Amino acid sequence: MSDTYFEDNGEEERDRVRVFVTGSCEGLDGLRAALEAHDEVELVGWSEQVRDGAGALAGGHLNVVLHGTRGESLPTLELAAIREYTRAPVILVASLESSALLEEALDADVSDVLLLPQLPENVVFALKKVSHSGRRAAATGKRGRVVTVFSPKGGTGKTVTATNLAASLAKHHGKRALLLDLDLQFGDAAIMLGIEPEKTIYDLVTAPGELDSEKLAGYTTRHASGLDILPAPLRPEDAELVTETKLARLLEVARESYDVIVVDTSPFFHGPMLATLDRTDELLLLCGLDVPTLKNVRLSLQTLELLSFPEDRVKLVLNRANSKVGMKPKEVEAALERKINFEVPSDRIVPLAVNRGNPAVVSDPKAEFSKAIRAMAKELVAAQAVAKQKKKFMATLARA
């Protein structure tokens, strides 16, 4: 039986840092006892296994999660499990110094790494610092990246790609990820995730009051992978109320709350798409091995050039790249005069996963399709880390 404990201290003291402890490592029990007795910390609870503490993690309004690890590398699966229940900052606690762990933590969704033993006061200082940083993330310029998935032709696998990519970023990389379905009239992202949402983007933009992170959180739906989704309106006529102004504000608020926002779109360069492009960091342009799609993709590239969209932000994705249809990837590159960045194979697991309402990257991670999507997610995460380091470097130069 798991050793799980939850405190009920009645009314919360405003100045105390609310902490939940998970995992296991040498010295963690002693640290937990010290924190429990500290007057600046409220120990909400603890559990060795993340899922045993799901109730407190999801409903505890936590400031920080302390996670103990015995390994010498980043506990990716445990971090992903934590992100299924809470967006609170995570501090890793380890008893062995590991250069691999410290290096991997720099690029992951980890706020700090503490090596035990530590004086309780030092740990409390770290907790307060991370808690404060979490509350002030928006003010200090922390911004998630917007990855827009677009195809100028229906049936190319745009929504399948968007849903699986978003699920992979959340589950396999521990990212705070939001899937935004902007195929406003006929969006299917929720169906492909097996979700029947109570609220949609229509409900959010028509709700009274100013939009902020807390309000956004009340209208998203959590998937089992840890991914949040804001679905398209249930009725096509409601799409008109999702205006460019409201969408622009929504994307800005989402960037304050999430590490990455994956946007599924309709196959048109209309108002919502143009508003999204203005805030897009990576545009995944889907193509197929057929002449009509190639023609439309070529026109899309010309349109993006006319819109002055940065060429280096466009990534070409060839879907069903292994199909035997009399055309090869090299011919696609020649026709578009552009390199293919990602190839995603045709795989029988995809229609099965769609009909079951469970992304293939979750239901069948060993499938060739799933491997290709995970590789895409990995490269996007690496690009995000490079962009973050570049931003820090430029900020350092500005201060010099």
C-alpha positions as CSV (number, residue, x, y, z in Angstrom):
1,M,0.0,0.0,0.0
2,S,1.3,3.4,-0.9
3,D,2.3,5.8,1.9
4,T,0.2,8.8,1.0
5,Y,-0.7,11.6,3.4
6,F,-2.8,14.7,3.0
7,E,-3.1,17.5,5.5
8,D,-6.3,19.5,6.3
9,N,-5.3,22.6,8.0
10,G,-8.5,24.5,7.4
11,E,-8.1,28.0,6.2
12,E,-5.0,28.5,4.1
13,E,-2.4,31.0,5.4
14,R,-1.7,33.4,2.6
15,D,2.1,33.8,3.1
16,R,2.9,30.1,3.4
17,V,4.3,28.2,0.4
18,R,2.0,25.3,-0.5
19,V,4.1,22.3,-1.4
20,F,3.5,18.7,-2.4
21,V,6.3,16.1,-2.2
22,T,6.6,13.1,-4.6
23,G,9.2,10.6,-5.6
24,S,12.0,9.1,-3.5
25,C,15.7,9.7,-2.8
26,E,18.1,9.5,0.2
27,G,17.4,12.2,2.6
28,L,13.9,13.1,1.3
29,D,12.1,11.8,4.3
30,G,14.1,14.0,6.7
31,L,13.6,17.1,4.4
32,R,9.9,16.4,4.3
33,A,9.7,16.3,8.1
34,A,11.7,19.6,8.3
35,L,9.3,21.3,5.9
36,E,6.3,20.0,7.7
37,A,7.5,21.7,10.9
38,H,8.5,25.0,9.1
39,D,6.2,27.9,9.7
40,E,6.7,29.3,6.2
41,V,5.6,26.1,4.4
42,E,2.3,24.3,4.2
43,L,3.0,20.7,3.3
44,V,-0.2,19.8,1.4
45,G,0.8,16.1,1.2
46,W,3.2,13.5,-0.1
47,S,3.2,10.3,-2.1
48,E,6.1,8.2,-3.5
49,Q,4.2,7.5,-6.7
50,V,2.9,10.6,-8.6
51,R,-0.5,9.1,-9.4
52,D,-1.2,8.2,-5.8
53,G,-1.2,11.9,-5.1
54,A,-3.4,12.9,-8.0
55,G,-6.1,14.4,-5.8
56,A,-3.9,16.8,-4.0
57,L,-1.8,17.6,-7.2
58,A,-4.9,18.5,-9.2
59,G,-6.9,20.3,-6.5
60,G,-4.3,21.6,-4.1
61,H,-3.7,25.1,-5.7
62,L,0.0,24.3,-5.2
63,N,2.9,26.7,-5.4
64,V,5.6,24.1,-5.8
65,V,6.0,20.4,-6.3
66,L,9.2,18.8,-4.9
67,H,10.1,15.6,-6.7
68,G,12.8,13.2,-5.4
69,T,14.7,11.1,-7.9
70,R,17.4,8.4,-7.4
71,G,18.4,8.3,-11.1
72,E,21.4,10.0,-12.8
73,S,19.2,11.4,-15.6
74,L,16.0,13.4,-15.9
75,P,12.9,11.4,-14.7
76,T,10.9,12.3,-17.8
77,L,8.0,10.0,-17.2
78,E,7.5,11.2,-13.7
79,L,7.6,14.8,-14.8
80,A,5.0,14.1,-17.5
81,A,2.8,12.4,-14.9
82,I,3.0,15.5,-12.6
83,R,2.0,17.7,-15.6
84,E,-1.2,15.6,-16.0
85,Y,-2.4,17.1,-12.7
86,T,-0.8,20.5,-12.1
87,R,1.1,23.3,-13.8
88,A,2.9,24.3,-10.5
89,P,6.7,24.8,-10.8
90,V,8.7,21.6,-10.1
91,I,11.9,21.4,-8.1
92,L,13.9,18.1,-8.5
93,V,15.6,16.8,-5.4
94,A,18.5,14.3,-5.8
95,S,21.0,12.7,-3.4
96,L,23.7,12.1,-6.1
97,E,25.3,14.8,-8.2
98,S,24.9,14.0,-11.9
99,S,26.1,16.3,-14.7
100,A,23.6,14.6,-17.0
101,L,20.7,15.4,-14.7
102,L,21.7,19.0,-14.3
103,E,22.2,19.4,-18.1
104,E,18.9,17.8,-19.0
105,A,17.1,19.9,-16.4
106,L,18.1,23.1,-18.1
107,D,16.1,22.2,-21.2
108,A,13.1,20.7,-19.3
109,D,10.1,22.0,-17.5
110,V,12.1,22.1,-14.2
111,S,12.5,25.2,-12.2
112,D,15.4,24.1,-10.0
113,V,17.5,21.2,-8.9
114,L,18.5,20.7,-5.3
115,L,21.2,18.2,-4.2
116,L,20.8,16.8,-0.7
117,P,21.8,17.3,2.0
118,Q,20.6,20.9,2.3
119,L,19.8,23.1,5.3
120,P,16.0,23.4,5.6
121,E,16.3,27.2,5.3
122,N,18.1,26.9,2.0
123,V,15.3,24.6,0.7
124,V,12.6,27.0,1.9
125,F,14.4,29.9,0.2
126,A,14.4,27.9,-3.1
127,L,10.7,27.1,-2.6
128,K,9.8,30.8,-2.1
129,K,12.0,31.9,-5.0
130,V,10.4,29.4,-7.4
131,S,6.9,30.1,-6.1
132,H,7.4,33.8,-6.7
133,S,8.8,33.2,-10.2
134,G,5.8,31.1,-11.0
135,R,3.4,33.9,-10.0
136,R,5.4,36.5,-11.8
137,A,6.1,34.6,-15.0
138,A,3.9,36.8,-17.2
139,A,5.4,40.0,-15.8
140,T,9.0,38.8,-16.4
141,G,8.3,38.0,-20.0
142,K,8.0,34.2,-20.0
143,R,6.3,33.3,-23.2
144,G,5.3,29.9,-24.6
145,R,5.8,29.1,-28.3
146,V,3.0,28.9,-30.8
147,V,3.2,26.0,-33.2
148,T,0.7,26.3,-36.0
149,V,-0.3,23.3,-38.1
150,F,-1.7,24.3,-41.5
151,S,-2.6,22.7,-44.8
152,P,-4.3,24.5,-47.7
153,K,-6.2,21.3,-48.6
154,G,-8.5,19.1,-46.6
155,G,-7.7,15.5,-46.0
156,T,-4.0,15.8,-45.6
157,G,-3.9,14.7,-42.0
158,K,-3.6,18.2,-40.4
159,T,-5.8,17.5,-37.3
160,V,-4.2,14.0,-36.8
161,T,-0.8,15.7,-36.8
162,A,-1.8,18.5,-34.5
163,T,-3.4,16.3,-31.9
164,N,-0.6,13.7,-31.9
165,L,2.1,16.3,-31.8
166,A,0.4,18.2,-28.9
167,A,-0.1,14.9,-26.9
168,S,3.5,13.9,-27.5
169,L,4.8,17.3,-26.2
170,A,2.8,16.9,-23.1
171,K,3.3,13.2,-22.4
172,H,6.8,12.5,-23.6
173,H,8.5,15.9,-23.0
174,G,6.6,17.1,-19.9
175,K,5.6,20.3,-21.5
176,R,2.6,22.4,-20.4
177,A,0.8,22.1,-23.7
178,L,-2.4,23.6,-25.1
179,L,-4.1,22.4,-28.2
180,L,-6.2,25.2,-29.7
181,D,-8.7,24.1,-32.4
182,L,-9.1,27.0,-34.8
183,D,-10.9,25.0,-37.5
184,L,-13.8,27.0,-36.1
185,Q,-16.7,25.7,-38.2
186,F,-15.8,22.0,-38.4
187,G,-13.0,21.3,-35.9
188,D,-12.5,17.6,-34.9
189,A,-9.6,17.8,-32.5
190,A,-11.8,17.0,-29.4
191,I,-13.3,14.0,-31.2
192,M,-9.8,12.6,-32.1
193,L,-8.8,12.9,-28.5
194,G,-12.0,11.1,-27.4
195,I,-13.2,14.1,-25.4
196,E,-16.8,15.5,-25.1
197,P,-16.0,19.0,-23.8
198,E,-18.5,21.0,-21.8
199,K,-16.9,24.3,-22.9
200,T,-15.4,25.5,-26.1
201,I,-13.6,28.6,-27.5
202,Y,-17.0,30.0,-28.2
203,D,-18.0,29.9,-24.5
204,L,-14.7,31.5,-23.6
205,V,-14.8,34.5,-26.0
206,T,-18.5,35.2,-25.2
207,A,-18.0,35.0,-21.4
208,P,-18.2,38.4,-19.6
209,G,-15.1,39.9,-18.1
210,E,-11.4,40.3,-19.0
211,L,-9.5,37.2,-20.2
212,D,-6.6,36.1,-18.0
213,S,-4.8,32.9,-17.2
214,E,-7.2,31.8,-14.5
215,K,-10.2,32.3,-16.7
216,L,-8.6,30.4,-19.6
217,A,-7.9,27.5,-17.3
218,G,-11.6,27.3,-16.5
219,Y,-12.5,26.7,-20.1
220,T,-9.9,24.1,-21.2
221,T,-10.4,20.3,-20.9
222,R,-7.6,18.0,-19.7
223,H,-6.7,14.9,-21.8
224,A,-5.1,11.8,-20.1
225,S,-1.8,12.6,-21.8
226,G,-1.5,15.8,-19.7
227,L,-2.5,18.0,-22.7
228,D,-5.1,20.8,-22.3
229,I,-7.5,21.4,-25.2
230,L,-9.7,24.4,-26.1
231,P,-12.1,22.9,-28.7
232,A,-13.7,24.6,-31.7
233,P,-17.4,25.7,-31.3
234,L,-20.0,23.0,-31.4
235,R,-22.1,24.9,-34.0
236,P,-20.7,26.3,-37.3
237,E,-22.6,29.6,-36.9
238,D,-20.8,30.3,-33.6
239,A,-17.5,30.6,-35.4
240,E,-18.3,34.3,-36.4
241,L,-18.0,35.4,-32.7
242,V,-14.4,34.3,-32.5
243,T,-13.1,37.6,-33.8
244,E,-9.4,38.4,-34.6
245,T,-9.2,40.7,-31.7
246,K,-10.4,38.1,-29.2
247,L,-8.2,35.5,-30.7
248,A,-5.1,37.7,-30.5
249,R,-5.8,38.3,-26.8
250,L,-6.4,34.5,-26.3
251,L,-3.0,33.6,-27.8
252,E,-1.2,36.2,-25.7
253,V,-2.8,34.9,-22.5
254,A,-2.1,31.3,-23.5
255,R,1.6,32.1,-24.0
256,E,1.7,33.3,-20.4
257,S,0.3,30.0,-19.2
258,Y,1.8,27.3,-21.4
259,D,5.2,26.2,-22.7
260,V,3.7,25.5,-26.1
261,I,0.4,26.1,-27.9
262,V,-0.3,23.8,-30.8
263,V,-2.9,25.4,-33.2
264,D,-5.0,23.3,-35.5
265,T,-6.4,25.5,-38.4
266,S,-8.8,25.5,-41.2
267,P,-7.5,25.3,-44.8
268,F,-8.0,29.0,-45.5
269,F,-6.0,32.3,-45.1
270,H,-8.9,34.1,-43.4
271,G,-8.9,36.5,-40.5
272,P,-8.3,34.0,-37.6
273,M,-5.5,32.4,-39.6
274,L,-3.8,35.7,-40.2
275,A,-4.1,36.7,-36.5
276,T,-2.5,33.4,-35.6
277,L,0.3,33.8,-38.1
278,D,1.2,37.1,-36.5
279,R,2.0,35.1,-33.3
280,T,3.4,31.9,-34.8
281,D,6.9,30.8,-33.9
282,E,6.8,27.6,-36.0
283,L,4.5,26.9,-39.0
284,L,4.2,23.3,-39.9
285,L,2.9,23.2,-43.5
286,L,1.5,19.8,-44.4
287,C,2.0,18.4,-47.9
288,G,1.0,15.1,-49.6
289,L,2.2,13.0,-52.5
290,D,-0.4,14.3,-55.0
291,V,-0.5,17.1,-57.6
292,P,-3.5,19.0,-56.3
293,T,-2.0,19.3,-52.8
294,L,1.4,20.3,-54.2
295,K,-0.3,23.1,-56.2
296,N,-2.0,24.4,-53.1
297,V,1.1,24.2,-51.0
298,R,3.1,26.1,-53.6
299,L,0.4,28.8,-53.6
300,S,0.5,28.9,-49.8
301,L,4.3,29.4,-49.8
302,Q,3.8,32.3,-52.2
303,T,1.1,33.8,-50.0
304,L,3.3,33.5,-46.9
305,E,6.0,35.4,-48.8
306,L,3.6,38.1,-49.7
307,L,2.6,38.3,-46.1
308,S,6.3,38.7,-45.1
309,F,6.1,35.6,-42.9
310,P,9.7,34.6,-42.0
311,E,10.8,31.8,-44.3
312,D,12.9,30.2,-41.5
313,R,9.8,29.6,-39.4
314,V,8.1,27.4,-42.1
315,K,8.7,23.7,-41.7
316,L,7.5,21.4,-44.5
317,V,5.9,18.2,-43.3
318,L,5.3,15.4,-45.9
319,N,2.5,13.2,-44.7
320,R,2.1,9.6,-45.8
321,A,5.6,9.9,-47.2
322,N,5.9,6.1,-47.9
323,S,2.8,5.8,-50.0
324,K,3.2,4.1,-53.4
325,V,1.5,6.6,-55.6
326,G,4.0,7.3,-58.3
327,M,5.6,10.3,-56.7
328,K,8.7,10.4,-54.4
329,P,9.7,12.9,-51.7
330,K,12.6,14.2,-53.9
331,E,10.0,15.2,-56.6
332,V,8.1,17.1,-54.0
333,E,11.2,19.0,-52.9
334,A,11.9,19.8,-56.6
335,A,8.4,21.0,-57.3
336,L,8.3,23.2,-54.2
337,E,11.9,24.3,-54.4
338,R,12.1,23.6,-50.7
339,K,13.5,21.0,-48.4
340,I,11.2,18.6,-46.6
341,N,11.8,19.0,-42.9
342,F,9.7,16.1,-41.5
343,E,8.4,12.9,-43.1
344,V,5.5,11.1,-41.5
345,P,4.7,7.6,-42.9
346,S,1.3,6.2,-43.7
347,D,0.4,3.7,-40.9
348,R,-2.7,1.6,-40.4
349,I,-2.6,2.5,-36.7
350,V,-3.7,6.1,-37.5
351,P,-7.3,5.4,-38.6
352,L,-7.7,2.9,-35.8
353,A,-6.5,5.5,-33.3
354,V,-8.9,8.1,-34.8
355,N,-11.9,5.8,-34.5
356,R,-11.0,4.9,-30.9
357,G,-10.5,8.6,-29.9
358,N,-7.0,8.0,-28.6
359,P,-3.9,9.5,-30.2
360,A,-1.6,6.9,-31.8
361,V,1.4,8.4,-29.9
362,V,-0.4,7.3,-26.7
363,S,-2.1,4.1,-27.8
364,D,0.7,2.7,-29.9
365,P,4.0,4.5,-29.2
366,K,6.1,1.9,-31.1
367,A,4.2,2.4,-34.4
368,E,6.3,4.1,-37.2
369,F,3.8,7.0,-37.3
370,S,4.3,7.6,-33.5
371,K,8.0,7.5,-33.8
372,A,7.9,10.1,-36.6
373,I,5.7,12.4,-34.5
374,R,7.9,12.0,-31.4
375,A,11.0,12.9,-33.5
376,M,9.1,16.0,-34.7
377,A,8.2,16.9,-31.1
378,K,11.8,16.4,-30.0
379,E,13.2,18.7,-32.7
380,L,10.7,21.4,-31.8
381,V,11.6,21.2,-28.2
382,A,15.3,21.5,-29.1
383,A,14.5,24.5,-31.3
384,Q,12.6,26.1,-28.3
385,A,15.7,25.6,-26.1
386,V,17.9,27.2,-28.6
387,A,15.6,30.2,-29.0
388,K,15.5,30.5,-25.2
389,Q,19.3,30.5,-24.9
390,K,19.5,33.1,-27.8
391,K,17.0,35.3,-26.0
392,K,19.1,35.2,-22.8
393,F,22.2,36.0,-24.7
394,M,20.6,39.0,-26.4
395,A,19.3,40.2,-23.0
396,T,22.8,39.9,-21.6
397,L,24.2,41.9,-24.4
398,A,21.6,44.6,-23.9
399,R,22.5,45.0,-20.3
400,A,26.2,45.1,-21.0
